[in-house]
Amino acid sequence: MTLVLPPTAPVRRWPRLPRQSGFIFGAGVLVFFVLCALLAPVISPYSPYDQSLDGRLMRPVFMGGEWSHILGTDTLGRDYLSRLIYGTRVSLLIGFGTVAVSCLIGTTLGLLAGYYRGRVDLVVGFIINVRLSLPIILVAISVVGIVGNTLPIIILVLSGLLWDRFAVVIRALTMQIREREFVLSARAAGAGDLRIVVCEILPNVAGGLVVVATLEIAHAILLEAALSFLGLGVQPPTASWGQMIAEAKDVVFFESWLINIPGLTLLVLVLGINVLGDALRNMVAPSGRPL
Amino acid sequence: MLHIDQPEDRGGPAQPLVIARGLAKYFPLKRGLFGSGGAVKAVDGLDLEIKKGETLAIVGESGCGKSTVSRLLMGLIPPTAGEVLFDGELVGSAALPAKEYLRQVQMVFQDSYASLNPRLSIEESIAFPPMVHGLGRTEAVERAHDLLDAVGLAPGLFAGRYPHELSGGQRQRINIARALALRPRLIILDEPVSALDKSVEAQVLNLLMDLKEQFGLTYLFISHDLNVVHHVADRVLVMYLGRAAEIGPVESIFAAPGHPYTRGLLASRLSMDPTKRRKTPPLTGDPPNPVNPPPGCRFNTRCPIAEPVCSNSQPNLAAIGHTIHALGHEAACWALVPGSGHSLATRKVA
């Protein structure tokens, strides 16, 4: 039997990807901030640490300020735009770093629980419940207060508190997929548990992983801002958005733009990442396949 | 350099490829916090022989244990009782470790889509089993291309595609190619064509027949479609509620069924002649609950010729054929056992 078929077009895995406006917005915002973080030394007009006591609390241009400091200067006379740009680095580093580590923890636990079920599932379920019963801010404050607040420690502490959603989602997806017949046939081919989990199950839960990861990045960024606001984030004078909000709170009734600018920036980034996560989830769901 | 080829035949042609003795699988039921709630007796004491080079079909209605038998033979679930011998060697013994056995037995499932990993391309899916057994990537992919050719799909067109881009028939061919990738001796076909269109079904069945010759295979063919079974099988095993009701050569079973359940099954096929269609169903009711099967013959609750003896004790398979064509035709029915006390049975020759 010979089949005459036209040559196949290159495989498009997510054909509806570009048509989602939410996806374009979210991805655009994320790319913009990533570029800001990477190119911070190039695009910042000043060093974020240079103080100028003559030029304190200069207003941004849209409030009648000068073009030499587009977003004005803070209470120590540091250029606000430069600090904002450098602050992107901290936020994204915390966001991606935390999600990388917590994804590792949560996915491992979720895969174990979903694949082996039974007692392993009971143990993992218990660990998840323990984690869910811990108030995130409270634990983060106490740990950072005791151990110190360097960037790696903050990332580790937040990772230790944000893996639960990964574990829950991956566990559920794994339970679904392990019953599918391609897993049975891999076992029939003689594949061991590790190979089945890595080659058969993991690629099929990766879509869910991406969705959770985007949402958790936003979560981690917000938490870092909250910690910095409480004085337990990264150490001054390192620029961080939460830190900038905290420093501006003394003059909030006189120069409210000092709080509004980093606050709005934070809002746009978190909104963009959340919209991106939502768009990814919508793209994943209608095909009816767990991705 | 590693070669994965079909292993040598050891026992000779007279040695059955598979002998299963007293195979049983109970699925325990959980009820409440304490105490067990009994067990579903999915397979309950099944003896089975698969001869080299034959196609043995297992037929029966839903829930009779067909698929459980296939998974037991595949080693996918551990049996509650019983043992399996493969070419004379006990599976799991030192002479035939489980992994080596798994290589010689492969399986094709009913759902062609669910049995392919949607994230792997066709050639990766087929190359997967040999790579699990240590074949290098290049050789495995090369073998995948050869196998695609063997199942009638041009490697140049299909190797790089993904399962969702293929039709059901094409996907089932991929599954067959993957089952062949380890050069097995036995392939368990679990309803391989039930989900396909009639025209595609015929193509796939013919392909299976060709491959059997080409690769020297033995098939265990599980199906509920009696016409398909009649077409492909050499011998038929009729299962009812976890036990064998009847076994024998396909022609003998279809021409002269011994067990009343087999007669009912065969009568349930639709006739091609509208004037010969029956108005009353040959079998009524559902099979009894496998948690608590009826005493005696398991079919006695639905059997048209049940008598008191049938609910007293359980009949075993016994030879019923007397002609050369019916050699090996056995049925488990008291009405066929001389001197059993059943009114249709011949009196025992004193």
Interface residues (C-beta under 8 A of the other chain):
Chain A: M1 T2 L3 L5 P7 T8 V11 R180 E181 F182 L184 S185 A186 R187 A188 A189 G190 A191 R195 C199 E200 P203 N204 A206 R289
Chain B: M74 G75 L76 K99 L102 R103 V105 Q106 M107 F109 D111 A114 S115 L116 N117 P118 R119 L120 S125 F128 P129 V132 H133 G152 L153 A154 L157 G160 R161 Y162 H164 E165 N175 R178 A179 A181 L182 Q203
